[in-house]
Amino acid sequence: MMYYYGNFDGGFLPFHFLGFIGMLAFWALVIAGIVWLVRNASGTSNGSTTSAHGSPLDILKTRYAKGEITKEQFESMKKDIHG
């Protein structure tokens, strides 16, 4: 016995793509959320802008201690940092 299912003959219906687009959008949002969580999980929570190596003055002091810059350069750069 054959059943009648309406006017669907197994061909293309334009509204089939709405479900496909919705599925793609859902997974894109899930992946973007995971990427956002991973990137922000390792960041600082206090919102500071110092780098992982310390403040600019700390970096300058380290360079001076290693002998990479002279005392005159250190004083000049320190003046530039503090304005």
Backbone torsions as a table, in degrees:
resi	resn	phi	psi	omega
1	MET	NA	134.5	179.6
2	MET	-98.7	140.6	177.8
3	TYR	-106.7	147.1	179.5
4	TYR	-98.4	120.1	-178.3
5	TYR	-107.0	21.7	179.1
6	GLY	95.3	-153.8	-173.7
7	ASN	-96.1	35.1	179.0
8	PHE	-106.7	117.5	-178.6
9	ASP	-110.5	18.6	179.3
10	GLY	85.3	5.2	-179.5
11	GLY	-82.8	-168.4	-176.5
12	PHE	-82.3	130.0	171.7
13	LEU	-116.2	131.2	-174.9
14	PRO	-63.9	-23.2	-177.0
15	PHE	-82.3	-5.3	175.7
16	HIS	-64.9	-30.7	-178.4
17	PHE	-72.2	-20.6	177.8
18	LEU	-63.1	-41.2	176.8
19	GLY	-66.5	-38.7	179.2
20	PHE	-65.5	-44.2	178.7
21	ILE	-65.4	-40.1	177.2
22	GLY	-62.3	-40.3	178.5
23	MET	-65.7	-42.8	177.5
24	LEU	-62.4	-42.3	179.6
25	ALA	-63.9	-41.0	178.8
26	PHE	-60.5	-49.3	-178.3
27	TRP	-69.3	-32.9	176.0
28	ALA	-63.8	-41.1	177.9
29	LEU	-66.8	-39.0	178.2
30	VAL	-63.5	-46.3	-179.5
31	ILE	-65.6	-42.7	178.4
32	ALA	-62.5	-38.1	177.5
33	GLY	-64.8	-40.8	179.0
34	ILE	-65.7	-43.4	178.7
35	VAL	-62.0	-42.6	179.4
36	TRP	-62.5	-43.0	179.2
37	LEU	-64.0	-42.2	-179.6
38	VAL	-65.3	-42.4	-179.6
39	ARG	-66.9	-38.7	-176.6
40	ASN	-85.2	-13.7	179.9
41	ALA	-69.2	-30.4	-178.0
42	SER	-93.8	-5.5	-178.6
43	GLY	-79.5	168.7	178.3
44	THR	-80.6	145.8	-176.9
45	SER	-89.0	-15.4	-178.0
46	ASN	-88.5	-3.7	175.9
47	GLY	76.2	17.7	-179.6
48	SER	-72.3	155.8	-177.5
49	THR	-104.6	9.9	178.4
50	THR	-73.7	149.9	-178.4
51	SER	-78.9	178.1	179.6
52	ALA	-68.3	-17.4	-178.0
53	HIS	-91.3	-8.6	-179.8
54	GLY	118.2	-173.4	-179.2
55	SER	-73.9	164.1	178.5
56	PRO	-59.4	-36.4	179.1
57	LEU	-66.9	-38.2	176.9
58	ASP	-62.6	-41.4	178.8
59	ILE	-64.6	-41.6	179.1
60	LEU	-63.4	-42.3	178.0
61	LYS	-63.2	-39.3	178.7
62	THR	-64.6	-42.7	178.8
63	ARG	-63.9	-38.6	178.5
64	TYR	-67.8	-40.7	179.5
65	ALA	-65.3	-34.2	178.3
66	LYS	-77.3	-11.6	-178.9
67	GLY	86.0	14.7	-179.9
68	GLU	-73.8	-27.0	180.0
69	ILE	-131.0	156.6	179.4
70	THR	-84.5	172.2	179.6
71	LYS	-64.2	-38.4	179.0
72	GLU	-64.0	-43.1	177.8
73	GLN	-64.6	-40.9	178.9
74	PHE	-59.6	-48.8	-178.9
75	GLU	-64.0	-40.2	179.4
76	SER	-65.1	-45.4	179.3
77	MET	-67.5	-36.7	178.3
78	LYS	-64.1	-39.2	177.3
79	LYS	-64.0	-39.9	178.6
80	ASP	-64.8	-37.8	-179.2
81	ILE	-66.3	-44.8	-175.5
82	HIS	-82.3	-3.2	174.5
83	GLY	97.2	NA	NA
